[in-house]
Amino acid sequence: MKARAGHVLVELLLAVSIFTVIASSILGGFISARDGRVSQKHTLKAAGYLTEALEALRSIRERDWQEVSVNGIYHPVLDGTAWRLADGEETVGVDYTRRIELTDVFRDASGKISETGTVLDPALKRANITVSWGLTSNQSVSAMQLLSRFPSDATFEHTTTGDFEDGYLDGTAIQDDEGGEVILGAGGYGNWCKPTQVPFVEVSLGSNGNAAAIWAAEGRVFAGTGENSSGLSFVDIEVSNDNPPTAEVIGTLDGYKTNDVFGQSNYAYLATDSNDKEVVIVNTDTHTEVGYFNAPGSSDGNGVFVYGDVGYVTTGGKLYSFDLSSKTGPRPILDSNGVLVSIFGVAKKLDVVGNYAYVAIDGYALLELSIVNVSNPYNMSWVGGANVNASGGKEVYVNASGTRAYLATNKDSGKSEFFIINTSTKSGFRGSVGSYDAGGMNPMGVAIGTGNKALLVGSGGVEYQVIDISTESNPKSCGSLNTDYDINGVTAVLEQDGDAYAYIVAKDAGNELKIIEGGPGGQYASEGTFESEVFDVGAGNTVMFNRFEISKETPEGTQLRMQVAPFSDGASSCSSTTPTYIGPDGTSASFFEGGGAVPFTGLPVADANPAKCFQYKLYLDTSDKDATPVFKSIKVNYSL
């Protein structure tokens, strides 16, 4: 019996435990179901309050944008039959809190609405509506609505030559490289990118030799023969200031094979093949040899440059300096050891800007460009260079600020032959910021024309190529001449009257010197402005000008800024109202560097925005005569 009683007690306890579990589950289910119905009821009711707020906002926005234009926390209030916004949040019903938060809307650089954007869109507001309830769980429903100042947006755009040609040019010009662009007046009344198929002027250098060296300044060209011994060492050509120019040989000198030539004042300097006269000095008034420099060693003079009273010559793998305080007789060496610019390569043509010489290195060189500190011509030193491809350097051109070197190299199959090298820092190994494949041409020379154009010449392929270097990271062809002869050298000249020319020497017997007109037009200017034509929305109308986007290029040493001018209240014509140009802060003292929001508050003119009329003004400037900023397009958004 005692055993049986024990079993009964265990069974009873087990039964109680099972009942407790079942009862708890059933009771929990009852409670959960009840809470679910309550939560669903709250959510449905909150959604109703949320919808009401959304409809109230739409009604208020359609009646008056100003009522939703100020950021803050609000709630809707029914005033008679019309909704309006009151400050702060509100309690609706018994358990619900409703709030409307108005905030600004920003766009990114591409014009898309973005949480991280920095460009304010004055035509939009973001409304975040929230209805919440509950003391502890703080449950809520919410929605976001974008409110537009006007029902629809529109744009106008300027991007073609036709769009720009009715604007007002002051020191600026319009070119048509990519359909229409505004640039600084860069000189020349031709077009670098559309060279004539028959060169503008052709001149015989009076010999059967192959001209290989050229130097030019306004009114004067010096040429020399370097590829064989039958040509003249030096030819002096006078060029008229007419358009088209005329050219006449006024003097010659013979006796050497000339590899390079440089002009200064009344003298020409020839880099020659003579072992005891690597540099020959010619008086250009008498066309006689008056002095020379004998560099150490037996290598030819390959490149020559004169800076002040110091001459520089490349020979073998070295750069030497010599004294030119006098031009006559043998000229003394300054740095007796010279400076080694390449161990295995051959130093070729050079350019000197400021305290640095830049030397193109040909042959089996580790570097195609070497940079030498020549601040002390008695003790020059190698400081840096560039390794750009597996081929040798032929010629280098450096901009006036010394921040960019433009290097032409030998043909390198499958690789580039023209390089833009960042020389802002001279020391160490300098990198290429952009390159260009000459497409089968073996380059012999390079020059920089006005308006961001590089001129590359050589043999094989297309012998005369024009490269648009506005976008340094992506130089691209914009014009060419496919000749029947090799071109051995090129230089570019901008005249004071605005004419711009390329001078080339070629293997074309009887017409060795050729003059090609270039430029995008316009008198050269280091700074200038462009005012657009007026955009008019029509008589009696005004719109809100919201924002604008632009496309531009600003090469090294250039700057492009702009201002905008919304004006006229619609009652007067655009032509009878003077625009007031403003920047991003709404004053004439600030400037846009790129696109942005058109100011609409705190403006100097009361009826400035919304407005009937719109203009923009560009401000362009450069510190480099060969470079210009490029304005490509503008797109202006406005609300109807």
LUMPAZA-330752 format. One line per 10 residues: their letters; for each residue x, y, z of C-alpha. Coordinates in pm, whole numbers, plus 50000, padded with zeros to 5 digits. Example, Ala and Ser with C-alpha at 12.3 -4.5 7.8 and 13.67 -1.06 7.14 Angstrom:
residues 2
AS	51230 49550 50780; 51367 49894 50714;
***
This chain:
residues 640
MKARAGHVLV	50000 50000 50000; 50282 50239 50092; 50445 50175 49752; 50116 50231 49575; 50062 50553 49771; 50406 50675 49662; 50320 50610 49297; 49993 50800 49335; 50176 51097 49485; 50428 51103 49198;
ELLLAVSIFT	50147 51079 48941; 49963 51362 49115; 50267 51586 49115; 50330 51507 48747; 49971 51585 48660; 49990 51918 48842; 50311 52004 48656; 50160 51918 48318; 49849 52120 48398; 50065 52414 48499;
VIASSILGGF	50256 52405 48169; 49937 52368 47963; 49758 52634 48159; 50054 52872 48120; 50063 52811 47746; 49690 52863 47708; 49694 53176 47924; 49998 53310 47734; 49821 53253 47408; 49515 53439 47536;
ISARDGRVSQ	49738 53732 47649; 49943 53733 47321; 49632 53729 47109; 49486 54012 47311; 49811 54220 47284; 49830 54151 46910; 49477 54277 46860; 49557 54584 47070; 49885 54652 46879; 49709 54610 46546;
KHTLKAAGYL	49440 54848 46657; 49700 55110 46758; 49891 55070 46431; 49578 55113 46220; 49475 55419 46412; 49828 55570 46395; 49834 55506 46021; 49516 55710 45993; 49678 56003 46173; 49986 55964 45949;
TEALEALRSI	49778 55974 45629; 49594 56281 45756; 49927 56459 45811; 50048 56368 45462; 49731 56506 45305; 49756 56819 45519; 50114 56878 45399; 50014 56844 45034; 49730 57088 45085; 49955 57341 45260;
RERDWQEVSV	50230 57309 44997; 49986 57363 44710; 49847 57674 44879; 50177 57841 44980; 50536 57716 44960; 50645 57965 45222; 50448 57773 45488; 50675 57470 45441; 51001 57653 45357; 51144 57685 45710;
NGIYHPVLDG	51311 57391 45882; 51166 57281 46215; 50921 57057 46409; 50551 57112 46332; 50206 56954 46352; 49901 57010 46128; 49609 57220 46250; 49273 57252 46076; 49186 57622 46064; 48827 57633 45941;
TAWRLADGEE	48843 57441 45619; 49216 57488 45558; 49514 57314 45703; 49811 57503 45839; 50128 57414 46034; 50175 57497 46400; 50503 57480 46591; 50603 57168 46781; 50459 56819 46802; 50104 56738 46921;
TVGVDYTRRI	49903 56477 47109; 49619 56328 46906; 49351 56106 47054; 49469 56002 47398; 49776 55789 47337; 49936 55926 47017; 50208 56184 46948; 50235 56331 46597; 50518 56542 46455; 50632 56672 46119;
ELTDVFRDAS	51000 56754 46081; 51101 56971 45782; 51467 56957 45671; 51681 57061 45373; 51747 56840 45073; 52099 56807 44932; 52237 56669 44608; 52575 56517 44524; 52813 56631 44251; 52619 56431 43990;
GKISETGTVL	52292 56606 44080; 52134 56311 44261; 51958 56354 44595; 52195 56222 44860; 52217 56205 45239; 52585 56294 45209; 52543 56555 44934; 52674 56906 44981; 52474 57102 44721; 52156 57249 44868;
DPALKRANIT	51843 57211 44655; 51636 57523 44733; 51331 57385 44553; 51284 57084 44779; 51210 57012 45146; 51212 56673 45316; 50916 56610 45551; 50956 56323 45800; 50616 56247 45959; 50602 56026 46270;
VSWGLTSNQS	50309 55904 46483; 50413 55721 46803; 50236 55566 47104; 50303 55359 47416; 50474 55449 47742; 50755 55194 47729; 50776 55036 47385; 50742 55369 47205; 50597 55209 46894; 50554 55425 46586;
VSAMQLLSRF	50469 55451 46219; 50642 55700 45991; 50667 55824 45636; 50888 56060 45434; 50760 56304 45175; 50954 56536 44941; 50786 56872 44895; 50867 57062 44574; 50857 57438 44551; 50683 57411 44216;
PSDATFEHTT	50486 57127 44056; 50746 57055 43784; 51111 57118 43699; 51275 57207 43371; 51631 57278 43252; 51814 57479 42993; 52162 57391 42875; 52453 57557 42694; 52700 57314 42541; 52745 57393 42169;
TGDFEDGYLD	52915 57662 41965; 52570 57798 41880; 52481 57825 42249; 52793 58027 42326; 52833 58245 42017; 52570 58503 42125; 52750 58566 42453; 52982 58856 42530; 53355 58781 42489; 53623 58983 42664;
GTAIQDDEGG	53965 58824 42631; 53799 58489 42556; 53724 58282 42248; 53499 57999 42137; 53651 57682 41996; 53491 57375 41844; 53706 57083 41955; 53415 56887 42107; 53112 57075 41977; 53174 57407 42149;
EVILGAGGYG	53385 57535 42438; 53477 57871 42591; 53850 57933 42644; 54084 58224 42694; 54179 58410 42379; 54473 58189 42284; 54584 58359 41965; 54582 58237 41608; 54308 58256 41352; 54343 57904 41224;
NWCKPTQVPF	54261 57593 41419; 54526 57366 41568; 54290 57072 41547; 54211 57129 41180; 54543 57198 41008; 54521 57265 40639; 54617 56975 40414; 54854 57208 40226; 55089 57386 40471; 55032 57758 40494;
VEVSLGSNGN	55380 57871 40384; 55668 57666 40241; 56028 57789 40225; 56336 57645 40059; 56645 57640 40278; 56864 57646 39969; 57037 57309 39990; 56989 56938 39941; 57032 56854 40307; 56774 56728 40547;
AAAIWAAEGR	56688 57004 40791; 56684 56865 41145; 56708 57163 41380; 56475 57460 41430; 56426 57755 41664; 56175 58036 41615; 56058 58362 41769; 55825 58626 41633; 55968 58745 41301; 56269 58510 41296;
VFAGTGENSS	56343 58142 41233; 56678 57963 41259; 56720 57622 41094; 57006 57376 41052; 57089 57051 40877; 57175 56751 41091; 57114 56429 40900; 57374 56461 40624; 57667 56679 40530; 57530 56830 40209;
GLSFVDIEVS	57305 57086 40375; 57381 57425 40524; 57482 57438 40888; 57269 57744 40959; 56991 57926 40775; 56848 58257 40902; 56491 58326 40785; 56305 58653 40834; 55925 58620 40865; 55687 58911 40804;
NDNPPTAEVI	55404 59001 41039; 55145 58967 40765; 54865 58715 40760; 54956 58505 40573; 55323 58570 40648; 55602 58582 40394; 55941 58430 40467; 56282 58512 40320; 56627 58361 40377; 56852 58649 40483;
GTLDGYKTND	57174 58466 40566; 57348 58129 40592; 57655 57961 40740; 57814 57629 40646; 58086 57395 40766; 57920 57180 41032; 57645 56926 41076; 57395 57091 41306; 57196 56881 41553; 57025 57164 41743;
VFGQSNYAYL	56996 57542 41729; 56904 57812 41980; 56854 58186 41934; 56911 58479 42170; 56934 58850 42087; 57173 58883 41790; 57325 58539 41817; 57252 58183 41719; 57404 57881 41896; 57457 57560 41700;
ATDSNDKEVV	57510 57217 41856; 57740 57048 41603; 57926 56727 41521; 58265 56896 41559; 58483 56737 41829; 58652 57068 41912; 58350 57295 41864; 58045 57122 42006; 57880 57466 42016; 57934 57727 41746;
IVNTDTHTEV	57828 58088 41808; 57698 58282 41505; 57647 58658 41482; 57308 58687 41311; 57377 59040 41185; 57681 58932 40985; 57610 58558 40966; 57966 58478 41065; 58110 58247 41328; 58236 58456 41622;
GYFNAPGSSD	58286 58206 41906; 58264 57845 42016; 58270 57607 42311; 58480 57293 42317; 58330 57040 42557; 58549 56767 42714; 58554 56440 42525; 58493 56358 42163; 58115 56322 42146; 57891 56541 41928;
GNGVFVYGDV	57694 56831 42063; 57334 56711 42063; 57135 56986 42233; 57203 57349 42318; 57026 57607 42535; 57115 57955 42657; 56984 58106 42980; 57114 58454 43057; 57492 58451 43027; 57523 58076 43065;
GYVTTGGKLY	57520 57824 42783; 57434 57455 42820; 57521 57171 42585; 57456 56797 42594; 57719 56560 42469; 57747 56186 42531; 57586 56117 42866; 57669 56457 43015; 57546 56814 43044; 57807 57093 43041;
SFDLSSKTGP	57778 57465 43123; 57991 57743 42971; 58036 58117 43008; 57861 58353 42766; 57935 58687 42929; 58116 58739 42600; 58022 58568 42274; 58355 58579 42095; 58642 58335 42090; 58664 58011 42287;
RPILDSNGVL	58418 58015 42576; 58537 57879 42910; 58372 57587 43082; 58199 57661 43414; 58145 57317 43566; 58467 57144 43471; 58330 56795 43528; 57986 56859 43390; 57704 56649 43532; 57635 56289 43438;
VSIFGVAKKL	57271 56262 43329; 57283 55905 43198; 57526 55615 43234; 57419 55414 42930; 57211 55666 42733; 57286 55970 42518; 57179 56319 42630; 56974 56487 42359; 56774 56811 42346; 56708 57008 42661;
DVVGNYAYVA	56499 57288 42810; 56597 57517 43096; 56336 57680 43321; 56437 57864 43636; 56705 57675 43826; 56659 57343 43646; 56759 57186 43318; 56544 56908 43174; 56727 56669 42942; 56580 56407 42705;
IDGYALLELS	56784 56085 42722; 56806 55857 42416; 56961 55513 42369; 56978 55234 42627; 56888 55457 42918; 56727 55371 43247; 56555 55710 43239; 56413 55896 42938; 56423 56230 43122; 56681 56369 43363;
IVNVSNPYNM	56643 56680 43579; 56951 56882 43677; 56984 57159 43935; 57170 57442 43755; 57121 57712 44019; 57500 57709 44050; 57633 57658 43694; 57980 57597 43841; 57854 57295 44034; 57550 57140 43871;
SWVGGANVNA	57385 56829 44015; 57145 56560 43900; 56829 56562 44117; 56564 56352 43946; 56419 56199 43634; 56144 55992 43478; 56126 55638 43341; 55825 55633 43108; 55881 55351 42860; 56145 55119 42717;
SGGKEVYVNA	56243 55366 42445; 56468 55673 42440; 56372 56037 42486; 56402 56268 42184; 56291 56614 42296; 56138 56779 42602; 55937 57100 42644; 55874 57247 42991; 55601 57496 43078; 55687 57842 43211;
SGTRAYLATN	55624 57749 43574; 55838 57435 43555; 55554 57216 43680; 55501 57008 43366; 55744 56846 43124; 55617 56725 42785; 55838 56446 42658; 55856 56283 42314; 56023 55943 42294; 56117 55700 42019;
KDSGKSEFFI	55852 55469 41881; 55763 55198 42129; 55532 54942 41971; 55212 54902 42167; 55305 55178 42412; 55283 55556 42434; 55541 55797 42291; 55419 56128 42435; 55415 56188 42810; 55303 56462 43047;
INTSTKSGFR	55529 56447 43352; 55458 56615 43685; 55769 56819 43767; 55618 57028 44048; 55875 56847 44261; 56210 56804 44088; 56382 56544 44303; 56348 56169 44276; 56161 55973 44014; 55882 56177 43862;
GSVGSYDAGG	55558 56018 43748; 55362 56056 43428; 55015 56206 43470; 54909 56124 43115; 55036 55966 42794; 54949 55933 42425; 55017 55664 42166; 55141 55814 41839; 55001 55519 41644; 55306 55413 41446;
MNPMGVAIGT	55486 55747 41421; 55848 55758 41539; 55858 56100 41712; 56139 56345 41645; 56014 56661 41811; 55750 56814 42036; 55618 57165 42099; 55327 57316 42289; 55090 57545 42105; 54834 57779 42255;
GNKALLVGSG	54503 57659 42395; 54617 57329 42552; 54752 57176 42232; 55069 56969 42194; 55234 56927 41853; 55412 56596 41793; 55613 56536 41471; 55819 56250 41335; 55858 55984 41070; 55626 55704 40966;
GVEYQVIDIS	55259 55680 41050; 55093 56024 41063; 55386 56268 41069; 55214 56577 41220; 54981 56515 41511; 54794 56762 41731; 54711 56644 42083; 54447 56799 42306; 54598 56809 42656; 54310 56991 42831;
TESNPKSCGS	54251 56674 43033; 54603 56580 43137; 54512 56229 43239; 54369 56157 42894; 54557 56333 42610; 54381 56268 42281; 54425 56340 41914; 54232 56636 41779; 54394 56682 41437; 54674 56570 41208;
LNTDYDINGV	54852 56595 40873; 54956 56281 40691; 55246 56398 40473; 55467 56227 40219; 55784 56322 40407; 55938 56290 40752; 55923 56587 40988; 56237 56633 41198; 56155 56928 41421; 55878 57162 41536;
TAVLEQDGDA	55838 57480 41738; 55538 57704 41806; 55520 58084 41821; 55250 58318 41950; 55284 58667 41805; 55192 58987 41984; 54911 59058 41739; 54748 58724 41817; 54873 58512 41527; 54991 58164 41624;
YAYIVAKDAG	55204 57940 41404; 55379 57605 41404; 55717 57601 41227; 55838 57260 41110; 56148 57136 40926; 56106 56835 40702; 56271 56601 40452; 56107 56778 40162; 56372 56905 39921; 56302 57261 39809;
NELKIIEGGP	56040 57314 40081; 56221 57217 40399; 56063 57484 40621; 55686 57492 40657; 55464 57733 40851; 55121 57614 40966; 54871 57855 41120; 54705 57740 41440; 54507 57858 41739; 54139 57873 41825;
GGQYASEGTF	54123 58246 41754; 54105 58561 41959; 54377 58796 42077; 54587 58619 42337; 54490 58706 42694; 54609 58580 43032; 54267 58658 43179; 53921 58717 43039; 53547 58689 43093; 53247 58547 42914;
ESEVFDVGAG	52887 58659 42974; 52620 58427 42843; 52322 58537 42645; 52008 58592 42854; 51773 58302 42920; 51418 58449 42926; 51124 58243 43057; 50872 58466 42884; 50669 58782 42940; 50495 58805 43275;
NTVMFNRFEI	50641 58478 43404; 50887 58401 43681; 51046 58075 43789; 51263 57961 44074; 51617 57898 43950; 51728 57609 44169; 52073 57479 44084; 52320 57428 43802; 52584 57180 43692; 52890 57255 43479;
SKETPEGTQL	53162 57066 43293; 53508 57222 43275; 53880 57149 43254; 54143 57348 43443; 54496 57242 43342; 54791 57319 43568; 54833 57694 43614; 54477 57784 43511; 54159 57881 43694; 53792 57908 43601;
RMQVAPFSDG	53534 58064 43834; 53180 58184 43772; 52885 58383 43901; 52513 58371 43820; 52246 58636 43787; 51873 58559 43817; 51691 58890 43767; 51368 59075 43673; 51031 59031 43846; 50851 58949 43521;
ASSCSSTTPT	50698 59293 43478; 50999 59433 43293; 51201 59297 43002; 51538 59131 43048; 51707 59392 42829; 51586 59679 43048; 51728 59529 43367; 52095 59513 43458; 52195 59173 43601; 52373 59154 43935;
YIGPDGTSAS	52616 58862 43934; 52647 58670 44260; 52833 58373 44404; 52729 58094 44641; 52679 58327 44940; 52446 58556 44744; 52697 58841 44712; 52915 58968 44429; 53226 58898 44640; 53203 58520 44609;
FFEGGGAVPF	53248 58284 44315; 53143 57932 44220; 53430 57692 44146; 53184 57434 44012; 52809 57374 44008; 52585 57453 44301; 52256 57593 44429; 52135 57927 44294; 52096 58156 44598; 51739 58263 44678;
TGLPVADANP	51761 58440 45014; 51947 58750 45131; 52012 58865 44774; 52125 59219 44684; 51822 59266 44458; 51475 59200 44598; 51328 59038 44285; 51634 58822 44209; 51493 58471 44260; 51224 58372 44159;
AKCFQYKLYL	51296 58568 43843; 51221 58600 43474; 51575 58616 43340; 51903 58432 43397; 52264 58488 43292; 52600 58351 43399; 52948 58500 43382; 53276 58311 43354; 53611 58436 43484; 53911 58264 43323;
DTSDKDATPV	54279 58317 43392; 54614 58147 43340; 54976 58185 43445; 55094 57977 43147; 55069 58123 42796; 55025 57776 42649; 54743 57667 42882; 54384 57780 42919; 54086 57670 43127; 53808 57516 42919;
FKSIKVNYSL	53436 57567 42988; 53238 57289 42820; 52877 57311 42936; 52622 57430 43189; 52282 57286 43277; 52048 57504 43485; 51752 57356 43671; 51448 57573 43739; 51096 57516 43868; 50790 57619 43671;
***
